[in-house]
Each structure stands twice: as C-alpha cells, then as structure tokens.
C-alpha cells in the first residue's frame, strides 16, 4: 500500500514535468514545421470559405505540404480555427490536440495512477511530441478511442465515438465490423446515423461533387509503395531499386 501511495504522489508531478520539460521545448523549437499538418486542414477551410473545390485535382501523391486527404465532413471541424487571427490558428489547434490527449487519458476506464502513467509515457515519447508539433489528429483519435472504451456498453456514446473517428480518418470505420461481431446493433445504428448527418452537412457546405473528388483523390494517392518518405518494407524495397510490381 505504501508503494502505491508513493506512486500516487510522484506520478502526477512527473507526468506534468515531462510535458513541460520535454514536449514544451520541442514545440517551442519547431520553427517552420509547427502546425505542418494543420495547414492542410486550414487550407481546405479557406477553399470552403471562398467557394472553391475542397480537394486539389493536381495532387497525385501523399505526403506533400498542406494536402488535404481527409473525409469532407472533417473540414467543418477545422473551420472554426481558420476563422481565428492567422497568428493564433496553429497554436490554438495544437492546444486543442494537447487537451484531447489529456482528456482522453482522464476518460480511460483504468486506475488513477495508470492514467497518470499514460500521461507520463506520452510526455516521454517522441510520437506524441511529433504529433503535437505537426498538428496531427492522433491525439483526437486517442480521445475518441478512450471515450469508446469508457462507454463500451453505452450504445449512443460508443456509436458516436466510432462515427466521429471515421469522420477524422476512415480507418476507425473498421470498428463497425467489430461492433457487428459483438452484436452491438444499436451502436452501429447510431454511428451510421451520425455519419449520414455529417455527410449531409458536408454536402450542403461543399457540394455533391466533393465526394467524387474525394474518391478520385484517394485513387490517385493510394500507392504507398511509391510515396516519398514512406518507410514500410515495400516502400523501402522500392527505394532501394526493386520494381513496383
């Protein structure tokens, strides 16, 4: 019991210190790469505001600067940040992602000391610092997965978490298959309803052609083997001279 009490005393201090002393300097020294990925969301929001196509038809490879590759409804989440003064936009987004990580850790259905340990591990890990520096959506997905786990037996909240994750990135849609295998039919129904509403809102805001543009974009950039700066085994082999086939 004494050991657990000792952990309870030092874990919060160590966790907060790791965020301040390790993640903080990485963000402060980011320079021109601060909010690198955020600019993709902001540029898409700008195009939406000015009535332009959401997706750039000239893009044929993933990984470039400010390329928007996300589902159409996601731009509605980025829109409020784009309305802020330009100098505040990336910082506000990064602060929101940091808050998403902390809220996600707080929602995890585990002991309090485990939550603080996860915050500590996050503060010590390069992936979290790198994700925050670039303004990536990983912390937001962490929050949604944590919420889904916490409310695993609450169909409304679980279904909403799955749907919002799918709006951020397509990959969480695989959880609909898991929900079907575990007979969580109400959660599936709610997730589909949220997705339909989000799709309708995005269509009203961006136009029906946006969905065709999105499918065509995914077809153009769906070759990870030839994508620059990709380090999967196949991509490494290709970079070393092996043919794509």
Rosetta blueprint (number, residue, H / E / L):
1 X L
2 X H
3 X H
4 X H
5 X H
6 X H
7 X H
8 X H
9 X H
10 X H
11 X H
12 X H
13 X H
14 X H
15 X H
16 X H
17 X H
18 X H
19 X H
20 X H
21 X H
22 X H
23 X H
24 X H
25 X H
26 X H
27 X H
28 X H
29 X L
30 X L
31 X H
32 X H
33 X H
34 X L
35 X L
36 X L
37 X L
38 X H
39 X H
40 X H
41 X H
42 X H
43 X H
44 X H
45 X H
46 X H
47 X H
48 X H
49 X H
50 X L
51 X L
52 X L
53 X L
54 X L
55 X L
56 X L
57 X L
58 X L
59 X L
60 X L
61 X L
62 X L
63 X L
64 X L
65 X L
66 X L
67 X L
68 X L
69 X L
70 X L
71 X L
72 X L
73 X L
74 X H
75 X H
76 X H
77 X H
78 X H
79 X H
80 X H
81 X H
82 X H
83 X L
84 X L
85 X L
86 X H
87 X H
88 X H
89 X H
90 X H
91 X H
92 X H
93 X H
94 X H
95 X H
96 X H
97 X H
98 X H
99 X H
100 X H
101 X H
102 X H
103 X H
104 X H
105 X H
106 X H
107 X H
108 X L
109 X L
110 X L
111 X L
112 X H
113 X H
114 X H
115 X H
116 X H
117 X H
118 X H
119 X H
120 X H
121 X H
122 X H
123 X H
124 X H
125 X L
126 X H
127 X H
128 X H
129 X H
130 X H
131 X H
132 X H
133 X H
134 X H
135 X L
136 X L
137 X L
138 X H
139 X H
140 X H
141 X H
142 X H
143 X H
144 X H
145 X H
146 X H
147 X H
148 X H
149 X H
150 X H
151 X L
152 X L
153 X L
154 X L
155 X H
156 X H
157 X H
158 X H
159 X H
160 X H
161 X H
162 X H
163 X H
164 X H
165 X H
166 X H
167 X H
168 X H
169 X L
170 X H
171 X H
172 X H
173 X H
174 X H
175 X H
176 X H
177 X H
178 X H
179 X H
180 X H
181 X H
182 X L
183 X L
184 X L
185 X H
186 X H
187 X H
188 X H
189 X H
190 X H
191 X H
192 X H
193 X H
194 X H
195 X H
196 X H
197 X H
198 X H
199 X H
200 X H
201 X H
202 X H
203 X H
204 X H
205 X H
206 X H
207 X L
208 X L
209 X H
210 X H
211 X H
212 X H
213 X H
214 X H
215 X H
216 X H
217 X H
218 X H
219 X H
220 X H
221 X L
222 X L
223 X L
224 X H
225 X H
226 X H
227 X L
228 X L
229 X L
230 X L
231 X L
232 X L
233 X H
234 X H
235 X H
236 X H
237 X H
238 X H
239 X H
240 X L
241 X L
242 X L
243 X L
244 X L
245 X L
